C-alpha cells in the first residue's frame, strides 16, 4: 500500500509516505526527525507493517482447491492498540497467523522506535497508520462489494499488485512461502490446525527472542517447521528444535536434537568443510510438554554467544540435562 523512506531537508530528516494514486506515484510527508538514526527504525517498522497488512488482502486463499479471500481482521491492529492481542489468538491458517504474528512484532518494534522521539512525532505516525488502514479498507470495499471510495482517498490499491517492498524481500510474504505453509495443512482437522498454529507461534517467538539472528548462527524454516542452529567452529555439530507433527498419533513430541554432519565421501573425513554431508543424530531430548519460549530462546542464545558449548552438550549422558538448561537427554546415539 505504502513505501516509507527518508529525505534530508533543511537539516532534518523527513519521513515520506510514497504510494500510488490516480496521478501516479506520489509522496507526502509523515513527520520530521532531528537525525537519520532516529528515522531509520521508524521507517523499517512502518514498511514491515504496511507490507504485512497489505499482502493478505492482495492474494487468494487457495487451500483445499478453493479460491477465497483472507481475513481483514488484522487491519484493526494498525489503529486500535487493544486489537493487537487478537493478532496472537487466531487459527485461520498457518500462513495468515504467521503474518499476524510478524505484524504484532512489527508494531511492537515501532513502539520501541517511537519511544525515542518527541510526542508530536508519535502522534503523526499514529495518524499515518490510521490513514493507511482506513484507505486500504476503503479500497477493499470498492473491490469486494462495489462500495464507492470516499472522496479524499488518495492511495490506490490493486488486488494481486501490492505496492509493498519489505526490506529487500520476505520469504513469508512470497507465493513460495505461502504454498509451503499451505502444504503443511493438507489433511489436518480443525483441532490439528489450531495445534500447528500454536506450535508455529512458539517456535517463531523463541527464535526471534534469541541471539541467533544477530550472530547469523541459525535459521527458522517454514517447511518443517523447525529451528536450525549451527554455531561456527563446532566440530560439524548442529542443533535443531522441532515441533510435533500434528498428524502423528497423540501429536508426537517436541524435541531438541544435536546432530553431526558426516561426509558423504569418506575420504573427506576430518576436513574443515565437506562437499556434501548427511546429519547423523548424536543425542535427543524428547520433551513431555511444549517448552517455554523463553527456555528455547535462552538455549539458542547461549549457543550463539558461548563458543564450544555445543561440543560439551554433545557429550551429555542419557538422563542428564544439557548443562545450564531444562532439557533432559532421553536418547543417545554415539
Rosetta silent file (secondary structure, phi, psi, omega in degrees, C-alpha in Angstrom):
SEQUENCE: XXXXXXXXXXXXXXXXXXXXXXXXXXXXXXXXXXXXXXXXXXXXXXXXXXXXXXXXXXXXXXXXXXXXXXXXXXXXXXXXXXXXXXXXXXXXXXXXXXXXXXXXXXXXXXXXXXXXXXXXXXXXXXXXXXXXXXXXXXXXXXXXXXXXXXXXXXXXXXXXXXXXXXXXXXXXXXXXXXXXXXXXXXXXXXXXXXXXXXXXXXXXXXXXXXXXXXXXXXXXXXXXXXXXXXXXXXXXXXXXXXXXXXXXXXXXXXXXXXXXXXXXXXXXXXXXXXXXXXXXXXXXXXXXXXXXXXXXXXXXXXXXXXXXXXXXXXXXXXXXXXXXXXXXXXXXXX
SCORE:     score description
SCORE:     0.000 S_00000001
   1 L     0.000  -45.498 -176.428    0.000    0.000    0.000 S_00000001
   2 L  -143.627  142.552  173.766    2.734    2.447    1.000 S_00000001
   3 E  -111.784  131.172 -178.738    6.519    2.612    0.882 S_00000001
   4 E  -106.288  140.820 -179.074    8.255    4.683    3.546 S_00000001
   5 E  -150.450  176.682 -179.542   11.607    6.397    3.063 S_00000001
   6 E  -119.171  156.155 -178.596   13.660    9.314    4.376 S_00000001
   7 E  -148.939  127.952  178.054   14.696   12.608    2.846 S_00000001
   8 E   -76.107  132.904 -179.093   17.093   15.252    4.157 S_00000001
   9 E  -153.017  113.954  175.804   15.540   18.696    4.256 S_00000001
  10 L    55.370   43.380  175.587   16.863   21.843    5.964 S_00000001
  11 L    83.034   -0.266  177.834   18.991   19.962    8.453 S_00000001
  12 E  -119.746  171.808  178.695   16.280   17.478    9.430 S_00000001
  13 E  -112.542  115.206  177.818   15.227   14.037    8.238 S_00000001
  14 E   -87.936  140.443  169.455   11.765   13.784    6.757 S_00000001
  15 E   -98.113  122.017 -177.853    9.835   10.505    6.721 S_00000001
  16 E  -108.129  143.131  171.811    7.914   10.247    3.465 S_00000001
  17 E  -104.336  115.893 -177.741    4.948    8.031    2.596 S_00000001
  18 E  -106.985  128.334 -177.574    5.146    7.019   -1.074 S_00000001
  19 E  -151.093  166.884  176.024    2.056    5.494   -2.673 S_00000001
  20 E   -86.534  145.768  175.209    0.158    5.140   -5.916 S_00000001
  21 E  -142.832 -177.181  177.991   -2.729    7.447   -6.698 S_00000001
  22 L   -62.589  -15.884 -179.711   -4.778    8.418   -9.713 S_00000001
  23 L  -102.338   13.164 -178.088   -1.902   10.708  -10.665 S_00000001
  24 E   101.403 -153.620  179.536    0.760    8.007  -10.485 S_00000001
  25 E   -86.198  123.704 -177.979    3.290    7.531   -7.685 S_00000001
  26 E  -130.164  168.645  179.256    3.210   10.427   -5.231 S_00000001
  27 E  -137.558  156.852  175.703    4.627   11.147   -1.784 S_00000001
  28 E  -143.112  154.156 -178.587    3.642   13.049    1.320 S_00000001
  29 E   -84.405  126.633  176.082    5.497   13.964    4.496 S_00000001
  30 E   -83.720  -50.512 -179.012    4.578   11.945    7.571 S_00000001
  31 E  -168.964  177.896  177.408    6.842   13.761   10.037 S_00000001
  32 E  -129.430  146.742  178.263   10.385   15.058   10.567 S_00000001
  33 E  -129.414  161.850 -175.172   13.128   13.961   12.945 S_00000001
  34 L   -70.323  -35.433 -175.475   16.399   15.503   14.044 S_00000001
  35 L  -138.203  155.975  174.655   18.675   12.711   12.783 S_00000001
  36 H   -61.736  -31.571 -179.105   18.607    9.746   10.380 S_00000001
  37 H   -60.229  -33.813  177.496   19.430    7.437   13.289 S_00000001
  38 H   -77.004  -31.976 -175.296   16.031    8.185   14.812 S_00000001
  39 H   -77.131  -37.087 -171.882   14.223    7.856   11.493 S_00000001
  40 H   -56.914  -50.591 -179.401   15.638    4.527   10.288 S_00000001
  41 H   -65.873  -30.116  176.604   13.971    2.190   12.849 S_00000001
  42 H   -67.106  -45.495 -179.894   10.655    4.028   12.436 S_00000001
  43 H   -63.203  -43.912  179.542   10.819    3.673    8.652 S_00000001
  44 H   -58.673  -46.962 -179.101   11.791    0.000    8.871 S_00000001
  45 H   -65.530  -40.898  179.636    8.844   -0.787   11.151 S_00000001
  46 H   -63.450  -40.882  178.764    6.388    1.202    9.010 S_00000001
  47 H   -64.836  -41.270  177.634    7.443   -0.633    5.850 S_00000001
  48 H   -63.924  -43.647 -179.564    7.029   -4.004    7.540 S_00000001
  49 H   -61.102  -45.772 -179.074    3.629   -3.015    8.913 S_00000001
  50 H   -62.224  -43.943 -179.316    2.403   -1.826    5.509 S_00000001
  51 H   -65.325  -47.061 -177.397    3.591   -4.992    3.760 S_00000001
  52 H   -67.542  -29.701  177.552    2.204   -7.364    6.388 S_00000001
  53 H   -75.780  -35.107 -170.510   -1.127   -5.551    6.447 S_00000001
  54 H   -87.795  -41.055 -174.538   -1.495   -5.411    2.665 S_00000001
  55 H   -57.136  -45.155 -177.678   -0.287   -8.766    1.325 S_00000001
  56 L   -60.215  -26.606  179.533   -3.001  -10.929    2.983 S_00000001
  57 L   -96.081    6.993 -178.680   -5.752   -8.891    1.291 S_00000001
  58 L  -112.319    1.195  179.935   -3.908   -8.890   -2.031 S_00000001
  59 L  -132.565  163.169  179.203   -3.747  -12.665   -2.608 S_00000001
  60 E   -98.441  145.480  172.093   -6.251  -15.519   -2.670 S_00000001
  61 E   -83.148  109.841 -175.750   -6.506  -18.366   -0.188 S_00000001
  62 L  -108.706   19.048  177.102   -6.221  -21.420   -2.447 S_00000001
  63 H   -65.369  148.283  175.591   -6.135  -24.151    0.165 S_00000001
  64 H    55.423   39.621  173.699   -8.298  -27.222   -0.479 S_00000001
  65 H    57.308   35.586  177.389   -8.829  -26.333   -4.152 S_00000001
  66 L  -119.569  171.536  173.288  -10.830  -23.207   -3.362 S_00000001
  67 L  -132.252  106.959 -176.486  -10.428  -19.539   -4.123 S_00000001
  68 E  -138.788  165.243  176.077  -11.293  -17.322   -1.180 S_00000001
  69 E   -88.211  153.735  173.308  -10.115  -14.134    0.429 S_00000001
  70 L   -80.917  160.881  178.506   -8.042  -13.975    3.584 S_00000001
  71 L   -61.718  160.281  175.752   -9.459  -12.239    6.670 S_00000001
  72 L  -114.192    8.023 -175.211   -9.136   -8.477    7.102 S_00000001
  73 H   -58.753  -30.596 -175.701   -9.311   -8.588   10.911 S_00000001
  74 H   -64.984  -21.147 -177.986   -5.617   -7.751   11.246 S_00000001
  75 H   -64.521  -26.608 -179.566   -6.181   -4.234    9.890 S_00000001
  76 H   -61.009  -30.505 -175.840   -7.816   -3.207   13.169 S_00000001
  77 H   -68.910  -18.566 -179.811   -4.464   -3.514   14.948 S_00000001
  78 H   -68.222  -33.294 -175.615   -2.985   -0.644   12.931 S_00000001
  79 H  -118.072   -7.844 -178.313   -5.201    1.957   14.584 S_00000001
  80 L  -125.720  105.831 -177.379   -6.505    0.178   17.705 S_00000001
  81 H   -59.776  -34.151 -179.166   -3.893   -0.864   20.245 S_00000001
  82 H   -65.473  -24.048 -178.471   -6.421   -3.078   22.050 S_00000001
  83 H   -79.629   -8.659 -178.174   -6.861   -5.116   18.851 S_00000001
  84 H   -63.140  -35.005 -178.981   -3.212   -6.163   18.813 S_00000001
  85 H   -60.110  -30.162 -179.525   -3.855   -9.057   21.203 S_00000001
  86 H   -67.331  -20.478  178.312   -6.153  -10.602   18.586 S_00000001
  87 H   -65.106  -17.322 -174.739   -3.168  -10.968   16.270 S_00000001
  88 H  -110.032   12.713 -174.363   -1.905  -13.763   18.547 S_00000001
  89 L  -125.289   -5.866 -175.248   -5.094  -15.772   19.014 S_00000001
  90 L   -75.443  165.478  178.492   -6.404  -16.697   15.557 S_00000001
  91 L  -137.215   24.213 -174.275   -6.422  -20.168   13.951 S_00000001
  92 L   -58.673  -54.332 -178.686   -7.344  -19.341   10.343 S_00000001
  93 L  -164.594  159.278  179.734   -4.268  -20.867    8.674 S_00000001
  94 H   -58.929  -44.338 -176.882   -0.563  -21.323    9.286 S_00000001
  95 H   -67.981  -50.235 -176.996    0.364  -18.639    6.763 S_00000001
  96 H   -62.239  -42.313 -179.104   -2.155  -15.996    7.816 S_00000001
  97 H   -69.802  -28.618  173.853   -1.450  -16.463   11.529 S_00000001
  98 H   -66.826  -40.938  176.513    2.297  -16.240   10.822 S_00000001
  99 H   -61.824  -43.013  178.969    1.703  -12.925    9.082 S_00000001
 100 H   -62.283  -39.497  177.869   -0.335  -11.732   12.067 S_00000001
 101 H   -62.139  -44.924  178.689    2.479  -12.748   14.425 S_00000001
 102 H   -67.361  -34.096  176.010    5.006  -10.782   12.370 S_00000001
 103 H   -64.503  -41.502  176.620    2.640   -7.811   12.214 S_00000001
 104 H   -60.025  -41.548 -179.939    2.397   -7.859   16.003 S_00000001
 105 H   -66.785  -40.062  179.655    6.198   -7.887   16.192 S_00000001
 106 H   -65.490  -39.445  177.329    6.488   -5.002   13.725 S_00000001
 107 H   -65.507  -38.438  176.945    4.002   -2.920   15.721 S_00000001
 108 H   -65.367  -41.989  177.641    5.967   -3.654   18.891 S_00000001
 109 H   -63.124  -36.249  177.213    9.204   -2.629   17.163 S_00000001
 110 H   -64.550  -41.441  176.840    7.518    0.607   16.071 S_00000001
 111 H   -56.967  -44.512 -179.927    6.564    1.305   19.688 S_00000001
 112 H   -63.770  -42.452  179.961   10.204    0.878   20.714 S_00000001
 113 H   -64.879  -37.414 -178.928   11.399    3.167   17.915 S_00000001
 114 H   -76.069  -14.326  177.954    8.859    5.833   18.844 S_00000001
 115 L   -65.900  -16.398 -177.358    9.960    5.719   22.463 S_00000001
 116 L  -104.074    9.438 -175.953   12.999    7.806   21.469 S_00000001
 117 L  -120.517  162.000 -179.876   11.161   10.556   19.581 S_00000001
 118 L   -65.560  158.568 -178.726    9.088   13.601   20.645 S_00000001
 119 H   -56.683  -42.850  178.818    5.353   13.315   21.260 S_00000001
 120 H   -59.079  -32.941  177.818    4.343   15.232   18.086 S_00000001
 121 H   -68.704  -42.597  178.751    6.249   12.683   16.007 S_00000001
 122 H   -60.042  -42.733  179.920    4.488    9.785   17.734 S_00000001
 123 H   -64.465  -39.417  179.846    1.111   11.395   17.063 S_00000001
 124 H   -64.841  -39.907  179.513    1.996   11.950   13.399 S_00000001
 125 H   -68.821  -40.717  176.925    2.995    8.289   12.960 S_00000001
 126 H   -61.422  -40.013  177.296   -0.195    7.095   14.664 S_00000001
 127 H   -64.377  -37.865  178.285   -2.213    9.283   12.313 S_00000001
 128 H   -62.885  -43.113  179.000   -0.319    7.809    9.359 S_00000001
 129 H   -64.891  -38.016  176.245   -1.217    4.262   10.429 S_00000001
 130 H   -61.560  -42.416  178.225   -4.867    5.276   10.789 S_00000001
 131 H   -63.889  -43.955 -179.752   -4.765    6.682    7.244 S_00000001
 132 H   -59.135  -48.498 -178.370   -3.105    3.537    5.914 S_00000001
 133 H   -66.755  -43.478 -177.018   -5.713    1.249    7.480 S_00000001
 134 H   -64.092  -46.853 -175.415   -8.695    3.435    6.540 S_00000001
 135 H   -73.578  -27.199  173.823   -7.759    3.894    2.887 S_00000001
 136 H   -69.697  -42.063  176.866   -6.912    0.212    2.461 S_00000001
 137 H   -61.089  -42.170  179.276  -10.313   -0.711    3.889 S_00000001
 138 H   -60.824  -43.288  179.606  -11.972    1.774    1.515 S_00000001
 139 H   -65.284  -38.502  177.788  -10.165    0.242   -1.472 S_00000001
 140 H   -65.453  -39.474  177.962  -11.176   -3.258   -0.338 S_00000001
 141 H   -60.636  -39.301  177.173  -14.791   -2.172   -0.008 S_00000001
 142 H   -65.897  -40.970 -175.999  -14.727   -0.974   -3.603 S_00000001
 143 H   -72.387  -43.284 -172.148  -13.105   -4.235   -4.790 S_00000001
 144 H   -92.079  -30.222 -174.461  -15.234   -6.745   -2.886 S_00000001
 145 H  -125.533    0.033  179.794  -18.594   -5.009   -2.570 S_00000001
 146 L    70.899   19.721  179.718  -18.552   -2.237   -5.148 S_00000001
 147 L   -73.767  137.603 -179.772  -18.797    0.435   -2.458 S_00000001
 148 L   -64.503  138.169  177.609  -17.785    3.900   -3.672 S_00000001
 149 L   -72.298  127.097 -178.895  -14.402    5.051   -2.445 S_00000001
 150 L   -56.308  146.148  178.325  -14.903    8.069   -0.168 S_00000001
 151 L   -62.182  135.626 -179.113  -13.859   11.395   -1.587 S_00000001
 152 L   101.859  -12.849  175.896  -10.353   12.271   -0.487 S_00000001
 153 L   -68.942  122.575 -171.649   -9.000    8.703   -0.544 S_00000001
 154 L  -109.978  -10.522 -171.408   -5.610    9.107   -2.226 S_00000001
 155 L  -103.503  116.034 -179.506   -3.991    5.670   -2.034 S_00000001
 156 L   -82.681  148.520  178.815   -4.638    3.258   -4.875 S_00000001
 157 L  -143.846  137.328  177.553   -4.617   -0.495   -4.336 S_00000001
 158 L  -127.002  129.778  177.040   -4.902   -3.376   -6.805 S_00000001
 159 L   -60.705  130.117  179.223   -5.548   -6.991   -5.865 S_00000001
 160 L    87.005   -6.878 -179.884   -2.519   -9.039   -6.842 S_00000001
 161 L  -134.369   58.930 -178.883   -0.278   -6.000   -7.311 S_00000001
 162 L   -68.764  142.298 -177.373    0.594   -4.698   -3.838 S_00000001
 163 L   -96.583   70.037 -166.797    2.980   -1.750   -3.664 S_00000001
 164 L  -144.128   73.363  170.471    4.949   -3.137   -0.717 S_00000001
 165 L   -64.945  150.426 -173.676    8.708   -3.831   -0.714 S_00000001
 166 L  -139.784   85.062  175.805    9.766   -5.308    2.625 S_00000001
 167 L    58.606   33.385 -179.598   13.445   -4.987    3.462 S_00000001
 168 L    86.644   -2.823  177.329   14.515   -6.383    0.109 S_00000001
 169 L   132.328  145.526  178.824   12.145   -9.323    0.343 S_00000001
 170 L  -136.631  122.517  179.331   10.486  -11.662    2.849 S_00000001
 171 H   -57.504  -38.856 -178.495   10.080  -15.407    2.299 S_00000001
 172 H   -57.513  -36.066 -174.542    6.940  -15.355    4.419 S_00000001
 173 H   -92.907    5.252  178.021    5.249  -12.930    2.021 S_00000001
 174 L   -87.865  160.152  174.353    6.191  -14.772   -1.180 S_00000001
 175 H   -59.766  -38.930 -179.490    3.946  -17.165   -3.086 S_00000001
 176 H   -62.103  -47.417 -179.674    6.504  -19.889   -2.399 S_00000001
 177 H   -61.698  -40.125  179.218    6.454  -19.320    1.356 S_00000001
 178 H   -66.393  -41.509  179.529    2.652  -19.319    1.414 S_00000001
 179 H   -64.436  -39.721  179.475    2.455  -22.540   -0.616 S_00000001
 180 H   -60.204  -42.582 -178.843    4.940  -24.280    1.687 S_00000001
 181 H   -73.537  -33.895  176.462    2.827  -23.476    4.727 S_00000001
 182 H   -63.766  -37.611  179.990   -0.388  -24.428    2.935 S_00000001
 183 H   -63.734  -32.799  178.309    1.114  -27.836    2.142 S_00000001
 184 H   -65.444  -23.803 -176.569    1.714  -28.427    5.842 S_00000001
 185 H   -87.313  -13.507 -173.778   -2.027  -28.047    6.445 S_00000001
 186 L   -56.372  125.349  177.481   -3.204  -30.599    3.909 S_00000001
 187 L    83.422    0.875 -178.330   -5.420  -33.185    5.567 S_00000001
 188 L   -79.946  144.090  169.872   -5.443  -31.523    9.015 S_00000001
 189 L   -77.422  171.473  178.623   -8.571  -31.331   11.120 S_00000001
 190 H   -60.562  -40.837 -179.832   -9.555  -28.015   12.680 S_00000001
 191 H   -66.968  -40.467  178.489   -8.075  -29.110   16.011 S_00000001
 192 H   -65.480  -38.539  178.188   -4.835  -30.220   14.379 S_00000001
 193 H   -64.700  -42.223  178.878   -4.571  -26.936   12.511 S_00000001
 194 H   -60.777  -41.418  178.860   -5.082  -24.985   15.738 S_00000001
 195 H   -65.759  -40.449  179.934   -2.321  -27.020   17.406 S_00000001
 196 H   -64.739  -38.421  177.469    0.011  -26.468   14.442 S_00000001
 197 H   -64.070  -44.380  179.833   -0.598  -22.706   14.595 S_00000001
 198 H   -62.368  -40.866  178.810    0.160  -22.654   18.337 S_00000001
 199 H   -65.038  -41.114  179.543    3.380  -24.633   17.791 S_00000001
 200 H   -62.658  -44.306  178.706    4.457  -22.314   14.990 S_00000001
 201 H   -58.951  -41.427 -178.710    3.904  -19.240   17.165 S_00000001
 202 H   -63.286  -46.781 -179.435    6.020  -20.805   19.916 S_00000001
 203 H   -62.165  -47.265 -178.574    8.911  -21.595   17.553 S_00000001
 204 H   -63.683  -41.910  179.715    8.893  -18.175   15.906 S_00000001
 205 H   -61.202  -46.709  179.855    8.669  -16.388   19.253 S_00000001
 206 H   -62.350  -43.972 -178.473   11.622  -18.340   20.675 S_00000001
 207 H   -62.639  -46.360 -177.486   13.694  -17.796   17.537 S_00000001
 208 H   -68.907  -27.968  179.700   13.039  -14.051   17.396 S_00000001
 209 H   -79.668  -16.112 -175.812   13.791  -13.624   21.108 S_00000001
 210 L   -86.333  179.101 -178.772   17.155  -15.379   20.808 S_00000001
 211 L   -97.487    3.641 -173.490   20.514  -14.064   19.603 S_00000001
 212 L   -66.779  -31.198  178.197   20.908  -16.458   16.674 S_00000001
 213 L   -68.420  -45.741 -179.878   19.668  -13.906   14.136 S_00000001
 214 L   -59.100  -39.544 -177.124   22.054  -11.246   15.403 S_00000001
 215 L   -93.886    1.599  178.283   25.001  -13.676   15.252 S_00000001
 216 L    53.922   44.528 -177.761   23.860  -15.287   11.980 S_00000001
 217 L  -119.955   17.532  178.877   24.174  -18.744   13.524 S_00000001
 218 E  -168.446  162.861  177.800   20.694  -20.130   12.916 S_00000001
 219 E  -138.371  156.899  170.620   17.597  -20.084   10.749 S_00000001
 220 E  -107.808  125.902 -178.171   13.892  -20.732   11.149 S_00000001
 221 E  -103.486  125.929  178.215   12.493  -22.999    8.441 S_00000001
 222 L   -81.648  -10.432 -174.863    8.828  -22.714    7.493 S_00000001
 223 L   -74.956  -29.539 -170.037    8.975  -26.008    5.578 S_00000001
 224 L   -98.385  -48.153  -12.027    9.122  -28.395    8.539 S_00000001
 225 L   -88.250  156.958  178.650    8.815  -26.231   10.751 S_00000001
 226 E  -161.582  163.199  171.034   11.969  -26.205   12.861 S_00000001
 227 E  -104.259  130.843  179.618   14.783  -24.053   14.207 S_00000001
 228 E  -117.643  123.683 -179.823   18.245  -24.947   12.916 S_00000001
 229 E  -126.487  126.326 -178.916   21.297  -23.619   14.780 S_00000001
 230 L  -135.353   85.719  178.370   24.869  -24.225   13.647 S_00000001
 231 L   -61.960  152.598  179.213   27.445  -22.200   15.605 S_00000001
 232 L   -70.482  151.224  176.067   30.802  -21.683   13.950 S_00000001
 233 L    56.490   48.419 -177.200   33.753  -23.944   14.852 S_00000001
 234 L  -119.125   35.035  173.264   31.603  -26.608   16.472 S_00000001
 235 L    54.944   42.476  177.049   33.171  -29.834   15.130 S_00000001
 236 L    63.966   23.502  179.499   30.488  -30.251   12.444 S_00000001
 237 E   -95.187  150.722  171.313   27.736  -30.207   15.065 S_00000001
 238 E  -147.291  163.098 -177.118   24.338  -28.586   14.749 S_00000001
 239 E  -127.036  141.323  174.528   21.175  -28.392   16.834 S_00000001
 240 E  -126.903  149.727  172.258   17.526  -28.486   15.820 S_00000001
 241 E  -122.768  121.179 -176.602   14.319  -27.722   17.675 S_00000001
 242 E  -122.808  143.791  174.203   11.241  -29.354   16.190 S_00000001
 243 L   -87.644  161.882  178.650    7.556  -29.129   16.938 S_00000001
 244 L   -64.053  149.715  171.527    5.320  -32.229   16.923 S_00000001
 245 L   -76.501  119.233 -174.261    3.889  -33.436   13.641 S_00000001
 246 L   -65.356  -16.441 -179.175    0.158  -32.646   14.012 S_00000001
 247 L   -94.228   -5.994  177.448   -0.897  -35.774   12.107 S_00000001
 248 L   -72.605  152.625  176.961    1.044  -38.198   14.306 S_00000001
 249 H   -58.935  132.940 -178.648   -0.855  -40.208   16.886 S_00000001
 250 H    62.260   15.711  173.832   -1.090  -38.208   20.129 S_00000001
 251 H    80.522    1.290 -177.738    0.557  -35.297   18.343 S_00000001
 252 L    68.379 -154.307 -178.206    4.100  -36.665   18.536 S_00000001
 253 L  -146.450  150.036  170.238    6.522  -34.819   20.799 S_00000001
 254 E   -68.235  149.667 -179.572    8.582  -31.673   20.919 S_00000001
 255 E  -150.977  142.924  170.183   12.266  -32.386   20.562 S_00000001
 256 E  -113.734  126.266 -174.481   15.699  -30.815   20.835 S_00000001
 257 E  -132.419  138.202  172.279   18.329  -32.769   18.910 S_00000001
 258 E  -106.813  130.124 -179.928   22.071  -32.480   18.437 S_00000001
 259 E  -128.695  165.339  176.195   23.452  -33.955   15.223 S_00000001
 260 E  -127.950  134.498  175.568   26.814  -34.158   13.494 S_00000001
 261 E   -69.657  127.277  175.098   27.474  -33.757    9.788 S_00000001
 262 E  -112.416  129.036 -176.331   29.032  -36.918    8.347 S_00000001
 263 E   -65.025  138.153  175.598   30.720  -36.584    4.930 S_00000001
 264 L   -69.747  -25.206  175.307   29.092  -38.494    2.100 S_00000001
 265 L  -102.985  109.317 -176.895   32.621  -39.071    0.764 S_00000001
 266 H   -55.554  -26.595 -179.301   34.627  -40.961    3.463 S_00000001
 267 H   -68.574  -14.974  178.808   37.872  -39.516    2.101 S_00000001
 268 H   -89.200   -0.211 -179.468   36.762  -36.067    3.315 S_00000001
 269 L   -53.907  129.418  179.386   36.624  -37.236    6.936 S_00000001
 270 L    92.077   -9.472  178.522   38.408  -34.690    9.129 S_00000001
 271 L   -72.205  155.197  178.202   38.222  -31.843    6.603 S_00000001
 272 L   -66.319  -35.652  178.584   37.048  -28.423    7.790 S_00000001
 273 L  -133.286  144.980  178.485   34.299  -28.425    5.161 S_00000001
 274 L  -107.250  145.409  177.505   32.560  -31.245    3.302 S_00000001
 275 L   -69.451  -33.098  173.031   31.376  -31.053   -0.299 S_00000001
 276 L  -155.364  148.694 -175.554   28.232  -32.921    0.784 S_00000001
 277 E  -155.497  162.127  178.251   27.193  -34.415    4.096 S_00000001
 278 E  -123.422  135.933  178.858   24.345  -36.048    5.993 S_00000001
 279 E   -78.002  124.293  178.883   23.289  -35.123    9.521 S_00000001
 280 E  -112.880  132.063 -177.915   23.528  -38.059   11.939 S_00000001
 281 E   -61.325  140.177  173.537   21.873  -37.877   15.405 S_00000001
 282 E  -106.767  -47.892  175.842   24.158  -37.603   18.431 S_00000001
 283 E  -156.323  161.185 -175.756   21.546  -37.197   21.143 S_00000001
 284 E  -137.704  139.903  173.774   17.879  -36.309   21.505 S_00000001
 285 E  -116.099  100.835  175.286   15.806  -34.566   24.154 S_00000001
 286 E   -81.853  128.343 -175.138   12.129  -35.574   23.833 S_00000001
 287 E  -100.052  131.010 -176.800   10.023  -33.040   25.710 S_00000001
 288 L   -69.147  -26.727  179.488    6.925  -34.220   27.585 S_00000001
 289 L  -139.105  169.565  177.228    5.126  -30.904   27.031 S_00000001
 290 L   -60.474  132.946 -178.293    5.505  -27.831   24.867 S_00000001
 291 L   -73.156  162.728  173.654    8.586  -25.887   26.006 S_00000001
 292 L   -77.920  132.196  179.002    8.542  -22.326   27.295 S_00000001
 293 H   -54.878  -35.729  179.907    9.630  -19.904   24.525 S_00000001
 294 H   -64.248  -37.464  179.395   11.984  -18.200   26.980 S_00000001
 295 H   -66.718  -41.943  177.379   13.749  -21.500   27.701 S_00000001
 296 H   -65.684  -42.008 -179.973   14.234  -22.175   23.995 S_00000001
 297 H   -62.189  -39.388  178.377   15.402  -18.617   23.373 S_00000001
 298 H   -65.834  -41.917  177.485   17.968  -18.952   26.178 S_00000001
 299 H   -57.066  -48.789 -177.468   19.182  -22.271   24.742 S_00000001
 300 H   -68.284  -39.429 -179.477   19.670  -20.720   21.294 S_00000001
 301 H   -64.903  -38.437  179.055   21.242  -17.522   22.623 S_00000001
 302 H   -64.838  -39.205  177.335   23.810  -19.468   24.617 S_00000001
 303 H   -60.670  -38.371 -176.619   24.785  -21.406   21.506 S_00000001
 304 H   -73.735  -26.682 -171.115   25.304  -18.164   19.636 S_00000001
 305 H  -112.114   -9.192 -177.265   27.392  -16.475   22.326 S_00000001
 306 L  -120.270   94.426 -179.188   29.357  -19.278   24.039 S_00000001
 307 L   -57.467  139.351  177.417   31.937  -20.939   21.745 S_00000001
 308 L    85.345   -8.300 -175.621   32.435  -24.645   22.359 S_00000001
 309 H   -64.266  -41.709 -176.461   29.181  -25.075   24.263 S_00000001
 310 H   -63.903  -37.731  177.819   27.578  -27.372   21.696 S_00000001
 311 H   -61.864  -38.329  177.201   30.563  -29.730   21.744 S_00000001
 312 H   -68.265  -42.727  177.395   30.192  -30.011   25.510 S_00000001
 313 H   -60.880  -34.100 -177.195   26.459  -30.617   25.274 S_00000001
 314 L   -64.263  -17.184  179.174   27.092  -33.373   22.721 S_00000001
 315 L   -94.312    2.792 -178.419   28.837  -35.396   25.454 S_00000001
 316 L   -64.120  139.585 -179.202   25.838  -35.302   27.825 S_00000001
 317 L   -87.127  157.150  176.708   24.712  -38.701   29.083 S_00000001
 318 L   -57.863  136.248 -179.453   21.185  -40.054   28.910 S_00000001
 319 L    90.484  -11.332  178.247   19.086  -38.861   31.844 S_00000001
 320 L  -100.009  156.443  177.749   21.206  -35.735   32.335 S_00000001
 321 E   -86.613  146.295  168.785   20.267  -32.172   31.388 S_00000001
 322 L   -58.279  127.397 -171.140   22.148  -30.177   28.799 S_00000001
 323 L   -48.691  124.661  176.714   24.354  -28.063   31.052 S_00000001
 324 L    81.267    8.032 -179.129   22.574  -24.918   32.235 S_00000001
 325 L  -128.069  175.972  177.452   19.240  -25.841   30.643 S_00000001
 326 L   -97.685    6.272 -172.458   15.994  -27.648   31.465 S_00000001
 327 L   -95.476  117.962 -173.965   16.312  -30.064   28.539 S_00000001
 328 E   -96.579  133.340  178.560   16.967  -33.683   29.574 S_00000001
 329 L   -72.357  124.756 -178.764   18.641  -36.149   27.194 S_00000001
 330 L  -105.558  -19.016  176.232   16.282  -39.057   26.501 S_00000001
 331 E  -153.427  151.007 -178.009   18.370  -40.986   23.949 S_00000001
 332 E  -130.138  140.882  178.940   21.992  -41.131   22.809 S_00000001
 333 L  -138.623   80.395  179.769   23.452  -42.333   19.521 S_00000001
 334 L  -154.466    0.000    0.000   27.236  -42.176   19.606 S_00000001
